[in-house]
């Protein structure tokens, strides 16, 4: 009797304190059983099946108070440690090639979706087409631009990257269901953009006409109005006819290395803008 009384007291303490991992319904069922209540009555009170109460009682008789707590489930062991995969290892690979690389490295089999999730969601690698580099581009184009910027980046100097892009709304390039007739000619729009490297106010201009010297000078004027102080303009090419306008507006011109449009950060957004 003393042992039974001790068990009841211990179970009541567990129910009142509610420690982590305690199956409170199971503990109450065992307590009611020790107090002499029948299994069917316990099942009605706790709203569980009688077979469940019966199984709990058998577990308690074998394991004791240990069975009143939820068993810790280990779950499936992770065979792939995603933190060991670096961006450089998957750079330049297709999803199928990345899948084969991960399978070989960790000696596992994974699906295409898993490889895509690791590359796109976990490592944040953009999935884009390769950028074609002209064979005439200097090998050290990055260092050339870095050296040119080192001479102009000073306190109070605002450095801008400039580029121009033509965008045409052509619905005939979009696949549609059924026969869809469109007009042959759609207007195109040219976008002039300047974005600052550090400080400065970006400048954008849309025009439905060709970008001639008049449009270009107007855009430079908008850039000067929105930004005061010394301005350095970085672009790929420039006509000597507009050099006088640059001098009048107090703008300094800096060229990108030849055949290196990818060094202009504006070029990265033109593709999304066209979409």
C-alpha atoms as an extended CHARMM CRD file, in Angstrom:
* protein
*
       275  EXT
         1         1  UNK       CA              0.0000000000        0.0000000000        0.0000000000  PROA      1               0.0000000000
         2         2  UNK       CA              2.8450000000        2.3740000000        0.8140000000  PROA      2               0.0000000000
         3         3  UNK       CA              4.3360000000        1.7750000000       -2.6710000000  PROA      3               0.0000000000
         4         4  UNK       CA              0.9930000000        2.4760000000       -4.3470000000  PROA      4               0.0000000000
         5         5  UNK       CA              0.5400000000        5.6100000000       -2.2770000000  PROA      5               0.0000000000
         6         6  UNK       CA              4.0300000000        6.7930000000       -3.2550000000  PROA      6               0.0000000000
         7         7  UNK       CA              3.3370000000        6.2140000000       -6.9590000000  PROA      7               0.0000000000
         8         8  UNK       CA              0.1220000000        8.2430000000       -6.7840000000  PROA      8               0.0000000000
         9         9  UNK       CA              1.9260000000       11.0710000000       -5.0240000000  PROA      9               0.0000000000
        10        10  UNK       CA              4.7010000000       11.1340000000       -7.6100000000  PROA      10              0.0000000000
        11        11  UNK       CA              2.2840000000       11.1510000000      -10.5500000000  PROA      11              0.0000000000
        12        12  UNK       CA              0.2480000000       13.9740000000       -8.9530000000  PROA      12              0.0000000000
        13        13  UNK       CA              3.4710000000       15.9950000000       -8.6070000000  PROA      13              0.0000000000
        14        14  UNK       CA              4.2820000000       15.4190000000      -12.2800000000  PROA      14              0.0000000000
        15        15  UNK       CA              0.7820000000       16.5230000000      -13.3540000000  PROA      15              0.0000000000
        16        16  UNK       CA              0.9430000000       19.6810000000      -11.2210000000  PROA      16              0.0000000000
        17        17  UNK       CA              4.4870000000       20.6820000000      -12.2700000000  PROA      17              0.0000000000
        18        18  UNK       CA              4.0110000000       19.6980000000      -15.9450000000  PROA      18              0.0000000000
        19        19  UNK       CA              7.6550000000       19.0760000000      -16.8330000000  PROA      19              0.0000000000
        20        20  UNK       CA              8.8220000000       19.2210000000      -20.4370000000  PROA      20              0.0000000000
        21        21  UNK       CA              7.8950000000       16.1520000000      -22.4670000000  PROA      21              0.0000000000
        22        22  UNK       CA              5.1880000000       14.9080000000      -20.1000000000  PROA      22              0.0000000000
        23        23  UNK       CA              2.1790000000       13.1750000000      -21.6820000000  PROA      23              0.0000000000
        24        24  UNK       CA             -0.3830000000       14.6590000000      -19.2990000000  PROA      24              0.0000000000
        25        25  UNK       CA             -3.3260000000       12.6050000000      -20.6380000000  PROA      25              0.0000000000
        26        26  UNK       CA             -1.3680000000        9.4180000000      -20.1750000000  PROA      26              0.0000000000
        27        27  UNK       CA             -0.3500000000       10.4200000000      -16.6400000000  PROA      27              0.0000000000
        28        28  UNK       CA             -3.9560000000       11.1580000000      -15.6710000000  PROA      28              0.0000000000
        29        29  UNK       CA             -5.0720000000        7.7950000000      -17.0760000000  PROA      29              0.0000000000
        30        30  UNK       CA             -2.4480000000        5.9290000000      -15.0130000000  PROA      30              0.0000000000
        31        31  UNK       CA             -3.4220000000        7.8860000000      -11.8890000000  PROA      31              0.0000000000
        32        32  UNK       CA             -7.0940000000        7.0010000000      -12.3150000000  PROA      32              0.0000000000
        33        33  UNK       CA             -6.1580000000        3.3610000000      -12.8900000000  PROA      33              0.0000000000
        34        34  UNK       CA             -4.1130000000        3.2800000000       -9.6730000000  PROA      34              0.0000000000
        35        35  UNK       CA             -7.0880000000        4.7300000000       -7.8130000000  PROA      35              0.0000000000
        36        36  UNK       CA             -9.1220000000        1.6600000000       -8.8560000000  PROA      36              0.0000000000
        37        37  UNK       CA            -11.1160000000        2.9530000000      -11.8140000000  PROA      37              0.0000000000
        38        38  UNK       CA            -11.8730000000        0.6090000000      -14.7220000000  PROA      38              0.0000000000
        39        39  UNK       CA            -10.3140000000        1.0430000000      -18.1690000000  PROA      39              0.0000000000
        40        40  UNK       CA            -13.6330000000        1.7510000000      -19.9410000000  PROA      40              0.0000000000
        41        41  UNK       CA            -14.5050000000        4.4740000000      -17.4250000000  PROA      41              0.0000000000
        42        42  UNK       CA            -11.0610000000        6.0720000000      -17.8000000000  PROA      42              0.0000000000
        43        43  UNK       CA            -11.4820000000        6.0400000000      -21.5910000000  PROA      43              0.0000000000
        44        44  UNK       CA            -14.8490000000        7.8530000000      -21.3290000000  PROA      44              0.0000000000
        45        45  UNK       CA            -13.4770000000       10.5130000000      -18.9680000000  PROA      45              0.0000000000
        46        46  UNK       CA            -10.3370000000       11.2260000000      -21.0460000000  PROA      46              0.0000000000
        47        47  UNK       CA            -12.1200000000       10.7160000000      -24.4020000000  PROA      47              0.0000000000
        48        48  UNK       CA             -9.6680000000        8.1450000000      -25.7300000000  PROA      48              0.0000000000
        49        49  UNK       CA            -10.1260000000        4.6000000000      -26.9790000000  PROA      49              0.0000000000
        50        50  UNK       CA            -10.1020000000        1.8240000000      -24.3030000000  PROA      50              0.0000000000
        51        51  UNK       CA             -7.3580000000       -0.0080000000      -26.1810000000  PROA      51              0.0000000000
        52        52  UNK       CA             -5.1660000000        3.0950000000      -25.8190000000  PROA      52              0.0000000000
        53        53  UNK       CA             -5.6910000000        3.1320000000      -22.0530000000  PROA      53              0.0000000000
        54        54  UNK       CA             -4.9850000000       -0.5920000000      -21.9060000000  PROA      54              0.0000000000
        55        55  UNK       CA             -1.7190000000       -0.0870000000      -23.8170000000  PROA      55              0.0000000000
        56        56  UNK       CA             -0.7110000000        2.7420000000      -21.4750000000  PROA      56              0.0000000000
        57        57  UNK       CA             -1.3130000000        0.5440000000      -18.4320000000  PROA      57              0.0000000000
        58        58  UNK       CA              0.8440000000       -2.2570000000      -19.8720000000  PROA      58              0.0000000000
        59        59  UNK       CA              3.6250000000        0.2000000000      -20.6540000000  PROA      59              0.0000000000
        60        60  UNK       CA              3.4660000000        1.5840000000      -17.1050000000  PROA      60              0.0000000000
        61        61  UNK       CA              3.7280000000       -1.9180000000      -15.6560000000  PROA      61              0.0000000000
        62        62  UNK       CA              6.8640000000       -2.5760000000      -17.6990000000  PROA      62              0.0000000000
        63        63  UNK       CA              8.6560000000        0.8010000000      -17.6700000000  PROA      63              0.0000000000
        64        64  UNK       CA              7.2010000000        2.6780000000      -14.7060000000  PROA      64              0.0000000000
        65        65  UNK       CA              7.1320000000        6.4920000000      -14.6250000000  PROA      65              0.0000000000
        66        66  UNK       CA              9.5020000000        6.6370000000      -17.5860000000  PROA      66              0.0000000000
        67        67  UNK       CA              6.6510000000        5.7980000000      -19.9810000000  PROA      67              0.0000000000
        68        68  UNK       CA              4.7330000000        8.9440000000      -18.9220000000  PROA      68              0.0000000000
        69        69  UNK       CA              7.0860000000       11.0820000000      -21.0400000000  PROA      69              0.0000000000
        70        70  UNK       CA              7.1340000000       11.3450000000      -24.8090000000  PROA      70              0.0000000000
        71        71  UNK       CA              9.9150000000        9.3700000000      -26.4140000000  PROA      71              0.0000000000
        72        72  UNK       CA             12.4780000000       11.5010000000      -28.2270000000  PROA      72              0.0000000000
        73        73  UNK       CA             12.4490000000       10.7290000000      -31.9160000000  PROA      73              0.0000000000
        74        74  UNK       CA             15.7450000000       11.0500000000      -33.7010000000  PROA      74              0.0000000000
        75        75  UNK       CA             14.1610000000       11.3200000000      -37.1470000000  PROA      75              0.0000000000
        76        76  UNK       CA             15.9380000000       10.6510000000      -40.3910000000  PROA      76              0.0000000000
        77        77  UNK       CA             19.6690000000       11.3030000000      -40.2930000000  PROA      77              0.0000000000
        78        78  UNK       CA             20.7580000000       14.0870000000      -42.6180000000  PROA      78              0.0000000000
        79        79  UNK       CA             23.2760000000       12.7250000000      -45.0250000000  PROA      79              0.0000000000
        80        80  UNK       CA             23.9960000000       16.0840000000      -46.6550000000  PROA      80              0.0000000000
        81        81  UNK       CA             25.5550000000       18.8800000000      -44.6470000000  PROA      81              0.0000000000
        82        82  UNK       CA             24.4640000000       21.8630000000      -46.7200000000  PROA      82              0.0000000000
        83        83  UNK       CA             26.8560000000       24.1780000000      -44.8570000000  PROA      83              0.0000000000
        84        84  UNK       CA             29.7930000000       22.3000000000      -46.3460000000  PROA      84              0.0000000000
        85        85  UNK       CA             28.6810000000       23.2720000000      -49.8650000000  PROA      85              0.0000000000
        86        86  UNK       CA             30.1220000000       26.6010000000      -50.9980000000  PROA      86              0.0000000000
        87        87  UNK       CA             28.9350000000       28.9090000000      -53.7630000000  PROA      87              0.0000000000
        88        88  UNK       CA             32.2450000000       28.5580000000      -55.6340000000  PROA      88              0.0000000000
        89        89  UNK       CA             31.7600000000       24.8050000000      -55.9200000000  PROA      89              0.0000000000
        90        90  UNK       CA             28.4600000000       25.1390000000      -57.8390000000  PROA      90              0.0000000000
        91        91  UNK       CA             29.2970000000       28.3230000000      -59.7660000000  PROA      91              0.0000000000
        92        92  UNK       CA             28.8820000000       27.8380000000      -63.5200000000  PROA      92              0.0000000000
        93        93  UNK       CA             27.1030000000       24.4770000000      -63.2190000000  PROA      93              0.0000000000
        94        94  UNK       CA             23.6200000000       23.5560000000      -64.3650000000  PROA      94              0.0000000000
        95        95  UNK       CA             21.1600000000       22.1190000000      -61.8290000000  PROA      95              0.0000000000
        96        96  UNK       CA             21.8280000000       18.6220000000      -63.2010000000  PROA      96              0.0000000000
        97        97  UNK       CA             25.5930000000       19.1310000000      -62.8910000000  PROA      97              0.0000000000
        98        98  UNK       CA             25.1570000000       20.5030000000      -59.3550000000  PROA      98              0.0000000000
        99        99  UNK       CA             23.0500000000       17.4330000000      -58.5060000000  PROA      99              0.0000000000
       100       100  UNK       CA             25.7960000000       15.0950000000      -59.7640000000  PROA      100             0.0000000000
       101       101  UNK       CA             28.4640000000       17.0580000000      -57.8580000000  PROA      101             0.0000000000
       102       102  UNK       CA             26.5530000000       16.9020000000      -54.5490000000  PROA      102             0.0000000000
       103       103  UNK       CA             25.8490000000       13.1900000000      -55.0060000000  PROA      103             0.0000000000
       104       104  UNK       CA             29.5230000000       12.4820000000      -55.6300000000  PROA      104             0.0000000000
       105       105  UNK       CA             30.7310000000       14.6230000000      -52.7270000000  PROA      105             0.0000000000
       106       106  UNK       CA             28.4010000000       13.1470000000      -50.0880000000  PROA      106             0.0000000000
       107       107  UNK       CA             27.9280000000        9.7090000000      -51.7150000000  PROA      107             0.0000000000
       108       108  UNK       CA             24.1130000000       10.0140000000      -51.6850000000  PROA      108             0.0000000000
       109       109  UNK       CA             21.2550000000       10.1030000000      -54.1470000000  PROA      109             0.0000000000
       110       110  UNK       CA             19.2070000000       13.3090000000      -54.3150000000  PROA      110             0.0000000000
       111       111  UNK       CA             16.4600000000       14.5990000000      -56.5720000000  PROA      111             0.0000000000
       112       112  UNK       CA             16.5700000000       17.5040000000      -59.0200000000  PROA      112             0.0000000000
       113       113  UNK       CA             14.2990000000       19.4910000000      -56.6790000000  PROA      113             0.0000000000
       114       114  UNK       CA             16.7110000000       19.0010000000      -53.7470000000  PROA      114             0.0000000000
       115       115  UNK       CA             19.6610000000       20.1980000000      -55.8210000000  PROA      115             0.0000000000
       116       116  UNK       CA             17.6320000000       23.2040000000      -56.9960000000  PROA      116             0.0000000000
       117       117  UNK       CA             16.6520000000       24.0540000000      -53.3980000000  PROA      117             0.0000000000
       118       118  UNK       CA             20.2480000000       23.8780000000      -52.1720000000  PROA      118             0.0000000000
       119       119  UNK       CA             21.5460000000       26.0720000000      -54.9980000000  PROA      119             0.0000000000
       120       120  UNK       CA             18.7170000000       28.6040000000      -55.2120000000  PROA      120             0.0000000000
       121       121  UNK       CA             17.2140000000       28.7530000000      -51.7110000000  PROA      121             0.0000000000
       122       122  UNK       CA             20.1300000000       27.8350000000      -49.4670000000  PROA      122             0.0000000000
       123       123  UNK       CA             23.0920000000       29.3790000000      -51.3470000000  PROA      123             0.0000000000
       124       124  UNK       CA             21.0990000000       32.1240000000      -53.1820000000  PROA      124             0.0000000000
       125       125  UNK       CA             22.8640000000       31.4690000000      -56.5110000000  PROA      125             0.0000000000
       126       126  UNK       CA             21.0800000000       33.1300000000      -59.4670000000  PROA      126             0.0000000000
       127       127  UNK       CA             20.1270000000       30.7280000000      -62.2570000000  PROA      127             0.0000000000
       128       128  UNK       CA             20.9050000000       32.6660000000      -65.4300000000  PROA      128             0.0000000000
       129       129  UNK       CA             22.3950000000       32.1200000000      -68.8660000000  PROA      129             0.0000000000
       130       130  UNK       CA             26.1990000000       32.4590000000      -69.2400000000  PROA      130             0.0000000000
       131       131  UNK       CA             27.4730000000       35.9400000000      -70.0620000000  PROA      131             0.0000000000
       132       132  UNK       CA             29.4080000000       35.9960000000      -73.3140000000  PROA      132             0.0000000000
       133       133  UNK       CA             32.7340000000       37.8250000000      -73.0720000000  PROA      133             0.0000000000
       134       134  UNK       CA             34.3150000000       39.2350000000      -76.2130000000  PROA      134             0.0000000000
       135       135  UNK       CA             37.7320000000       37.7870000000      -77.0560000000  PROA      135             0.0000000000
       136       136  UNK       CA             39.0510000000       41.3390000000      -77.4660000000  PROA      136             0.0000000000
       137       137  UNK       CA             38.3180000000       42.1320000000      -73.8230000000  PROA      137             0.0000000000
       138       138  UNK       CA             41.4780000000       42.6190000000      -71.7050000000  PROA      138             0.0000000000
       139       139  UNK       CA             42.2160000000       39.7960000000      -69.3240000000  PROA      139             0.0000000000
       140       140  UNK       CA             42.6970000000       42.2200000000      -66.4320000000  PROA      140             0.0000000000
       141       141  UNK       CA             39.6770000000       44.4480000000      -67.2090000000  PROA      141             0.0000000000
       142       142  UNK       CA             38.6210000000       44.3840000000      -63.5480000000  PROA      142             0.0000000000
       143       143  UNK       CA             42.0190000000       45.6690000000      -62.4190000000  PROA      143             0.0000000000
       144       144  UNK       CA             42.0360000000       48.3460000000      -65.1220000000  PROA      144             0.0000000000
       145       145  UNK       CA             38.7160000000       49.7600000000      -63.9090000000  PROA      145             0.0000000000
       146       146  UNK       CA             39.8560000000       49.5080000000      -60.2910000000  PROA      146             0.0000000000
       147       147  UNK       CA             42.9840000000       51.5460000000      -61.0430000000  PROA      147             0.0000000000
       148       148  UNK       CA             40.9600000000       54.1900000000      -62.9070000000  PROA      148             0.0000000000
       149       149  UNK       CA             38.5020000000       54.5200000000      -60.0360000000  PROA      149             0.0000000000
       150       150  UNK       CA             41.3010000000       54.7950000000      -57.4980000000  PROA      150             0.0000000000
       151       151  UNK       CA             42.3810000000       58.0650000000      -59.0540000000  PROA      151             0.0000000000
       152       152  UNK       CA             38.9270000000       59.7340000000      -59.0100000000  PROA      152             0.0000000000
       153       153  UNK       CA             37.2350000000       58.4270000000      -55.8390000000  PROA      153             0.0000000000
       154       154  UNK       CA             37.8290000000       61.2190000000      -53.3510000000  PROA      154             0.0000000000
       155       155  UNK       CA             35.8550000000       62.9250000000      -50.6540000000  PROA      155             0.0000000000
       156       156  UNK       CA             32.9960000000       64.9680000000      -52.1450000000  PROA      156             0.0000000000
       157       157  UNK       CA             33.2390000000       63.3450000000      -55.5830000000  PROA      157             0.0000000000
       158       158  UNK       CA             30.1060000000       61.5550000000      -56.8310000000  PROA      158             0.0000000000
       159       159  UNK       CA             30.7600000000       58.6510000000      -59.1960000000  PROA      159             0.0000000000
       160       160  UNK       CA             27.9780000000       57.5330000000      -61.5740000000  PROA      160             0.0000000000
       161       161  UNK       CA             27.6730000000       54.6100000000      -63.9730000000  PROA      161             0.0000000000
       162       162  UNK       CA             25.7480000000       55.4350000000      -67.1270000000  PROA      162             0.0000000000
       163       163  UNK       CA             24.1800000000       53.2770000000      -69.8340000000  PROA      163             0.0000000000
       164       164  UNK       CA             21.4320000000       53.3420000000      -72.4700000000  PROA      164             0.0000000000
       165       165  UNK       CA             19.0180000000       50.5990000000      -73.4780000000  PROA      165             0.0000000000
       166       166  UNK       CA             16.2930000000       50.2540000000      -76.1040000000  PROA      166             0.0000000000
       167       167  UNK       CA             13.1350000000       48.4230000000      -75.0550000000  PROA      167             0.0000000000
       168       168  UNK       CA             10.4490000000       47.3250000000      -77.4740000000  PROA      168             0.0000000000
       169       169  UNK       CA              7.0520000000       46.0120000000      -76.4530000000  PROA      169             0.0000000000
       170       170  UNK       CA              6.5500000000       43.1080000000      -78.8390000000  PROA      170             0.0000000000
       171       171  UNK       CA              3.6430000000       40.8360000000      -77.8200000000  PROA      171             0.0000000000
       172       172  UNK       CA              4.4120000000       38.4760000000      -80.6980000000  PROA      172             0.0000000000
       173       173  UNK       CA              7.3190000000       37.0890000000      -78.6360000000  PROA      173             0.0000000000
       174       174  UNK       CA              4.9820000000       35.8550000000      -75.8990000000  PROA      174             0.0000000000
       175       175  UNK       CA              3.2860000000       32.5020000000      -76.4030000000  PROA      175             0.0000000000
       176       176  UNK       CA             -0.5020000000       32.5600000000      -76.1380000000  PROA      176             0.0000000000
       177       177  UNK       CA             -3.3070000000       30.0250000000      -76.3440000000  PROA      177             0.0000000000
       178       178  UNK       CA             -4.9970000000       29.9170000000      -79.7440000000  PROA      178             0.0000000000
       179       179  UNK       CA             -4.6470000000       32.3480000000      -82.6030000000  PROA      179             0.0000000000
       180       180  UNK       CA             -3.7380000000       35.8540000000      -81.4840000000  PROA      180             0.0000000000
       181       181  UNK       CA             -3.2030000000       38.5980000000      -84.0680000000  PROA      181             0.0000000000
       182       182  UNK       CA             -1.0320000000       41.5990000000      -83.2420000000  PROA      182             0.0000000000
       183       183  UNK       CA              0.0110000000       44.7150000000      -85.0940000000  PROA      183             0.0000000000
       184       184  UNK       CA              3.2740000000       44.6390000000      -86.9750000000  PROA      184             0.0000000000
       185       185  UNK       CA              4.7850000000       47.7990000000      -85.4970000000  PROA      185             0.0000000000
       186       186  UNK       CA              5.0050000000       48.6280000000      -81.8260000000  PROA      186             0.0000000000
       187       187  UNK       CA              6.7380000000       51.7110000000      -80.4680000000  PROA      187             0.0000000000
       188       188  UNK       CA             10.1040000000       51.2600000000      -78.8260000000  PROA      188             0.0000000000
       189       189  UNK       CA             11.3420000000       53.2850000000      -75.8870000000  PROA      189             0.0000000000
       190       190  UNK       CA             14.9260000000       54.1900000000      -75.0600000000  PROA      190             0.0000000000
       191       191  UNK       CA             15.9990000000       54.4000000000      -71.4360000000  PROA      191             0.0000000000
       192       192  UNK       CA             18.9220000000       56.4660000000      -70.2080000000  PROA      192             0.0000000000
       193       193  UNK       CA             20.0640000000       55.6890000000      -66.6800000000  PROA      193             0.0000000000
       194       194  UNK       CA             22.6990000000       56.8460000000      -64.2190000000  PROA      194             0.0000000000
       195       195  UNK       CA             23.1860000000       55.1360000000      -60.8580000000  PROA      195             0.0000000000
       196       196  UNK       CA             25.6350000000       56.2960000000      -58.1820000000  PROA      196             0.0000000000
       197       197  UNK       CA             28.4950000000       54.1560000000      -56.9550000000  PROA      197             0.0000000000
       198       198  UNK       CA             28.2100000000       55.5320000000      -53.4160000000  PROA      198             0.0000000000
       199       199  UNK       CA             26.5940000000       58.9400000000      -52.8780000000  PROA      199             0.0000000000
       200       200  UNK       CA             24.3220000000       60.7500000000      -55.2880000000  PROA      200             0.0000000000
       201       201  UNK       CA             20.8190000000       60.7940000000      -56.6830000000  PROA      201             0.0000000000
       202       202  UNK       CA             20.0980000000       58.3390000000      -59.5390000000  PROA      202             0.0000000000
       203       203  UNK       CA             18.7500000000       59.7390000000      -62.7870000000  PROA      203             0.0000000000
       204       204  UNK       CA             16.4810000000       58.0830000000      -65.3460000000  PROA      204             0.0000000000
       205       205  UNK       CA             15.0210000000       59.3320000000      -68.6260000000  PROA      205             0.0000000000
       206       206  UNK       CA             12.5930000000       57.7470000000      -71.1090000000  PROA      206             0.0000000000
       207       207  UNK       CA             12.3490000000       58.8390000000      -74.7240000000  PROA      207             0.0000000000
       208       208  UNK       CA             10.4920000000       57.4880000000      -77.7590000000  PROA      208             0.0000000000
       209       209  UNK       CA             12.9650000000       59.1200000000      -80.1350000000  PROA      209             0.0000000000
       210       210  UNK       CA             16.4940000000       58.0840000000      -80.9830000000  PROA      210             0.0000000000
       211       211  UNK       CA             19.1900000000       58.9950000000      -78.4750000000  PROA      211             0.0000000000
       212       212  UNK       CA             20.9580000000       61.7810000000      -80.3550000000  PROA      212             0.0000000000
       213       213  UNK       CA             23.1600000000       64.5610000000      -79.0240000000  PROA      213             0.0000000000
       214       214  UNK       CA             20.1510000000       66.7000000000      -78.0590000000  PROA      214             0.0000000000
       215       215  UNK       CA             18.5790000000       63.9560000000      -75.9370000000  PROA      215             0.0000000000
       216       216  UNK       CA             21.9240000000       63.0940000000      -74.3910000000  PROA      216             0.0000000000
       217       217  UNK       CA             22.6500000000       66.7000000000      -73.4010000000  PROA      217             0.0000000000
       218       218  UNK       CA             19.1640000000       67.0020000000      -71.8960000000  PROA      218             0.0000000000
       219       219  UNK       CA             19.8250000000       63.8940000000      -69.8150000000  PROA      219             0.0000000000
       220       220  UNK       CA             23.1760000000       65.2380000000      -68.6110000000  PROA      220             0.0000000000
       221       221  UNK       CA             21.4300000000       68.4580000000      -67.5810000000  PROA      221             0.0000000000
       222       222  UNK       CA             18.8990000000       66.4630000000      -65.4990000000  PROA      222             0.0000000000
       223       223  UNK       CA             21.7810000000       64.6350000000      -63.8400000000  PROA      223             0.0000000000
       224       224  UNK       CA             23.5270000000       67.9170000000      -62.9910000000  PROA      224             0.0000000000
       225       225  UNK       CA             20.3250000000       69.4990000000      -61.6310000000  PROA      225             0.0000000000
       226       226  UNK       CA             19.7600000000       66.5910000000      -59.2560000000  PROA      226             0.0000000000
       227       227  UNK       CA             23.3570000000       66.3870000000      -58.0420000000  PROA      227             0.0000000000
       228       228  UNK       CA             25.7160000000       69.1240000000      -56.9180000000  PROA      228             0.0000000000
       229       229  UNK       CA             29.4840000000       69.0370000000      -56.5690000000  PROA      229             0.0000000000
       230       230  UNK       CA             32.0450000000       67.1490000000      -58.5870000000  PROA      230             0.0000000000
       231       231  UNK       CA             30.5910000000       64.3510000000      -60.7330000000  PROA      231             0.0000000000
       232       232  UNK       CA             32.5020000000       61.5720000000      -62.4850000000  PROA      232             0.0000000000
       233       233  UNK       CA             30.5810000000       59.7920000000      -65.2540000000  PROA      233             0.0000000000
       234       234  UNK       CA             31.6350000000       56.2220000000      -66.1480000000  PROA      234             0.0000000000
       235       235  UNK       CA             30.4540000000       54.7780000000      -69.4610000000  PROA      235             0.0000000000
       236       236  UNK       CA             31.5810000000       52.4540000000      -72.2400000000  PROA      236             0.0000000000
       237       237  UNK       CA             31.8890000000       54.8650000000      -75.1810000000  PROA      237             0.0000000000
       238       238  UNK       CA             31.4130000000       58.5300000000      -75.9650000000  PROA      238             0.0000000000
       239       239  UNK       CA             31.4070000000       60.8490000000      -78.9760000000  PROA      239             0.0000000000
       240       240  UNK       CA             33.8230000000       63.7390000000      -79.0360000000  PROA      240             0.0000000000
       241       241  UNK       CA             31.0370000000       66.0890000000      -80.1790000000  PROA      241             0.0000000000
       242       242  UNK       CA             29.4740000000       66.0410000000      -76.7060000000  PROA      242             0.0000000000
       243       243  UNK       CA             32.6920000000       66.7440000000      -74.8170000000  PROA      243             0.0000000000
       244       244  UNK       CA             31.9130000000       70.4730000000      -74.8210000000  PROA      244             0.0000000000
       245       245  UNK       CA             28.5930000000       69.8050000000      -73.0380000000  PROA      245             0.0000000000
       246       246  UNK       CA             30.4310000000       67.8420000000      -70.3500000000  PROA      246             0.0000000000
       247       247  UNK       CA             32.8070000000       70.7410000000      -69.7630000000  PROA      247             0.0000000000
       248       248  UNK       CA             29.9540000000       73.2380000000      -69.5010000000  PROA      248             0.0000000000
       249       249  UNK       CA             28.1000000000       71.0820000000      -66.9420000000  PROA      249             0.0000000000
       250       250  UNK       CA             31.2450000000       70.3600000000      -64.9110000000  PROA      250             0.0000000000
       251       251  UNK       CA             31.2050000000       66.5980000000      -65.4800000000  PROA      251             0.0000000000
       252       252  UNK       CA             34.3060000000       64.4250000000      -65.6650000000  PROA      252             0.0000000000
       253       253  UNK       CA             34.2640000000       61.4560000000      -68.0390000000  PROA      253             0.0000000000
       254       254  UNK       CA             35.7940000000       58.0610000000      -67.2680000000  PROA      254             0.0000000000
       255       255  UNK       CA             35.7160000000       55.1450000000      -69.7140000000  PROA      255             0.0000000000
       256       256  UNK       CA             35.1790000000       51.4860000000      -68.9520000000  PROA      256             0.0000000000
       257       257  UNK       CA             37.8110000000       49.0780000000      -70.2920000000  PROA      257             0.0000000000
       258       258  UNK       CA             37.1130000000       48.1250000000      -73.9410000000  PROA      258             0.0000000000
       259       259  UNK       CA             34.6150000000       45.2990000000      -74.5920000000  PROA      259             0.0000000000
       260       260  UNK       CA             33.6560000000       45.1770000000      -70.8960000000  PROA      260             0.0000000000
       261       261  UNK       CA             29.9610000000       46.1320000000      -70.6350000000  PROA      261             0.0000000000
       262       262  UNK       CA             29.5080000000       43.6260000000      -67.7830000000  PROA      262             0.0000000000
       263       263  UNK       CA             31.5160000000       45.9230000000      -65.4900000000  PROA      263             0.0000000000
       264       264  UNK       CA             28.6790000000       48.4440000000      -65.6660000000  PROA      264             0.0000000000
       265       265  UNK       CA             26.1750000000       47.5030000000      -62.8970000000  PROA      265             0.0000000000
       266       266  UNK       CA             23.2920000000       49.0530000000      -64.8790000000  PROA      266             0.0000000000
       267       267  UNK       CA             23.6580000000       46.3220000000      -67.4740000000  PROA      267             0.0000000000
       268       268  UNK       CA             22.5250000000       43.7630000000      -64.9220000000  PROA      268             0.0000000000
       269       269  UNK       CA             19.0030000000       45.2170000000      -64.7350000000  PROA      269             0.0000000000
       270       270  UNK       CA             18.2830000000       45.6770000000      -68.4450000000  PROA      270             0.0000000000
       271       271  UNK       CA             17.2640000000       42.0420000000      -68.8830000000  PROA      271             0.0000000000
       272       272  UNK       CA             14.6820000000       42.2210000000      -66.0940000000  PROA      272             0.0000000000
       273       273  UNK       CA             13.4830000000       45.5980000000      -67.3450000000  PROA      273             0.0000000000
       274       274  UNK       CA             12.8490000000       44.1870000000      -70.8310000000  PROA      274             0.0000000000
       275       275  UNK       CA             10.7380000000       41.4430000000      -69.3350000000  PROA      275             0.0000000000
